[in-house]
Amino acid sequence: MVLGTVMWQGYRRDASEQGRRQGLAQARVIAEMAVAPSLDGANLEDGLTTSQLEGLRRATGLAVYHGSVLRLRVRGFAGQVVFSDDGSTGGGLPVSDPDFRAATTGASRVKVIGSSGHEVIRVVQPLVAGASGQALGVLELYLPFQEIAAQMREQLNGVTERIALGLAALYLVLALLAWWTTRSLSRYAARQEYNATHDMLTGLPNRAEYRNRAEAVLATAGRDGGHGAVVLLDLNRFKEVNDTLGHHAGDELLRVVSARMRDGLDEGDMLARFGGDEFAMLLPGRDAVQAVAVLERVRAAVAEELVLDGVPLSMEASFGIALYPEHGLDLQTLKLRADAAMYQGKRGTEDIVVFTGGTAGHPHQWLKIQAELRHALERDELVLRYQPKVGLPGAGISGVEALVRWQHPERGLLPPGEFLPAAEHSGLIAPLTEWVLRRALADQAGWTATGQDWTLSVNVSARNLDAPGFVGYVAALLAETGTRPDRLILEVTETALAGDAATAVRVVKELGALGVGISVDDFGTGYTSLSHLRGLPISEIKIDRAFVADVDGDPQSQAIVRSVIELAHGLGSRVTAEGVETVEIHRWLVDAGCDEAQGYLYGRPVPWPQVTVEPIAEPITERIAR
């Protein structure tokens, strides 16, 4: 509307100016064609002769008669009227008027005067004799404005219509554009909100959404006395299917099984995917018997035969149940107890196990390991071994990965698989990781002092990322040891990042902001894609050994590894291949553009003083021969 008003006012001014120009042109014609020729040789100061007056009447009479001239006066420079169309010798502009004074100096002035509907055009201009070209006096002329006003109105009406139509069309286009944009933004926001709370593969709620909804249900149950069940489950032998038939078959299996489990639940129940083959359920209003009945129905649906890549499969699942309020009203506590019940079922004969307190937790061996591990941390029984990471193609050491071992007083040196699962399912993983970080950074100071500028890689758990203050602990430890942040790389499993857990993503970003390198370990085993890593400060992606082991001969593994290398480089990340054990695999990785490699071909985990660069510096063929 403002635009239309401004444009209309502009056109109106232009039309008025056009009327003034038209009046001025008409006055010039009258002066040059009718008045000036009749005044050749006249001296207006002395007045006009009878023949001159008669000539002026004849020359101007027709214009006055037809109304093209309303009033006409010929005046001397002193202001005296020497001729007027009505014969009067008075009236007209006063001599002091600026327009009259301008005309006496040779300038023309035109103005629209009068009230609305009765306007006239007044022209005051010098009167010049045609023969001599000398200024004789002043011509004061009044012309009708109605015809010009009518033309102006017609033009303005046309302009107004065009402006109105144009602005209406513009408004309509902008309205449609605004509507379309608003709808697109709403859909985009809805998609983003959905993606932030749901698993991309199965469409199920993810870990964050499960936590939000479960905590809301538990809070209501705490106030109103409600009850129900929290269930954790995973698929048995899923990794075998995935490794045998490939990830595409594994993804399809997860989609089919998820749909079957969802169909087996009632409307008020909730099924979520945490990552990999890990799922969780929330069954409000169910007691132990009812929860078991629901899960038996779900288990039967999961066990129905399905065919993937021509192979008939029958899947099984293990379920762990924790009841609220019997086993607690805190979600974390209920998940731990449901997890304990699920692992008890995996080691027993029952697929569906309800937590029954201390007797139904993890196996006695796990409880014993957890107790001994606490003492091991106090007695400093843990040791670190370092496996070299080499840069390609030269196979020179670029960094080392810290691997924890337990020097058990009775069982000897234990690999991490003997005690890390027990630590992972208890509160021991936090002090264990802190011990590894502190000891590894101290060792790094030692090899740095010897001139070895190796980066240090340390594995951290998803539980570490969830622990409050973890970023602050890392920052304080770096400052305490004087370690440059870029010389530390924290390796996080792909599953820890694939669940869209807000806390894990936030912690990874905060660690990246410190300058600490972030590595995605065992990439390819979490059934996700690199799209989950967009926006995260990932400096390294480690391809799992399952794809590297046969990359020199298996076309599918080759295609997967090449794709990961290309996509990771596109994200600005280095690529490290794990489990390299043959020269052929080494050469293939070099040709594929892999940045770094790690495996028994280059070196086994050893104490850091035994990690030497000399054997690796030899040509790889000579080293293997030797």
Beta strands, then each sheet from edge to edge (+ up, - down):
strand 1: 71-75
strand 2: 81-84
strand 3: 109-113
strand 4: 120-128
strand 5: 135-144
strand 6: 228-236
strand 7: 270-275
strand 8: 278-284
strand 9: 306-308
strand 10: 311-313
strand 11: 316-324
strand 12: 352-354
strand 13: 382-391
strand 14: 396-408
strand 15: 412-414
strand 16: 455-460
strand 17: 488-493
strand 18: 517-523
strand 19: 540-543
strand 20: 574-577
strand 21: 596-597
sheet 1: 2+ 1- 5+ 4- 3+
sheet 2: 7+ 8- 6+ 11- 12-
sheet 3: 9+ 10-
sheet 4: 15+ 14- 13+ 21- 20- 19- 18- 17- 16-
end
